[in-house]
Amino acid sequence: MRRAALGLFGLLGMFSLPPQVSAEGPSDYSVLIISRERLEVATTCEIGLYLNDQLAGRLFQEQSTSFNLPAGPVAVRMRLLPGQAPGCLPGIENQRSTQLNLQAGQINKYRIAVDQNGLYLKKASLGY
């Protein structure tokens, strides 16, 4: 009986110890907001957002999306995605990407716009 009681107290004592394990990793993030709220891109096609050459989001007209990203450089590329609407096959596109340097704790907002070279990001105000 005495052994069982000592074992029980020992087990309960272990649970009261503070944990010694901590999660290491990036703790400072930046917020990147990309919007297609204005009608600057005159197409009904879906636009794919690629972050560091990985498809990270899709935007239709009047939509926006946001990403919590670690601070540092990120490459953003956009392209028209094939869809159900006629004329949404991208064909040959300019595959340029925009290099952004994100700072920890910052909120960065960009709008998608188009010019003779294709889609690009235009800095926008947060409007808060």
Secondary structure as UniProt FT lines:
FT   HELIX           2..15
FT   STRAND          29..35
FT   TURN            39..40
FT   STRAND          47..51
FT   TURN            52..53
FT   STRAND          54..59
FT   TURN            61..62
FT   STRAND          64..70
FT   STRAND          72..80
FT   TURN            86..87
FT   STRAND          98..102
FT   TURN            104..105
FT   STRAND          107..115
FT   TURN            116..117
FT   STRAND          118..123
//
